[in-house]
Amino acid sequence: MFKRLFKKKRSKQPEKRVEDLGILVFENTSEVIQAERILKAKGWKIRVMGPPPDIRSGCDLVIEFPLIEELHLCRLLEQEGIPPIQVVPVTDPLLTPVDLFHLKDFGDYLMVRAANMKLTVEKKSLVIVNVSGGGCPDVPYLAQEMVGKSLETAPRPANLGHTLCGYALELALQEMERQCLQ
């Protein structure tokens, strides 16, 4: 009877296995954007994320992918002329990529932050009231083109800008559309 008190209890549910993930590290943001387009066009399930603190290479983005697909993805990117400079298995919590999105509800307004870019809309009208953040030279132009327009009629930042800020603002717009239009 005494032995039963110290016996290890077995879990009734099987342990959930998290898919092994890796991150692709590139020289610059432009390469991440190109790689994302190529991989998504080919149907790969990837996510662009912020790099973990231990893996900063000058680029503020990495691509998270199922580690089992490493060989296929690297071959494809090599053929396209944009091989990653590093492939890192996510084996430690400190190597986990950082989510790019943060939502803030201000009552009448909703703000989405993607990386360092912020997009704010009035919830009733779905009109963009503010674009801010980043430090790229195209941010004032992007703000000028988007503020005062509805989510449905605003131009796509991906079509207007070619910097990390334009890319992050496109991600913020997509997330805002997901939050408000679906």
Secondary structure, DSSP 8 states (H G I E B T S, - for coil): -HHHHTS----SS-------EEEEE-SSHHHHHHHHHHHHHTT---EEEB--TT--SS-S-EEEEEGGGHHHHHHHHHHTT---SEEEE--SGGG--B--EEEEE-SSEEEEEETTEEEEEETTTTEEEEEEE---TTHHHHHHHHTTSBTTTS--HHHH--SHHHHHHHHHHHHHHHHHH-
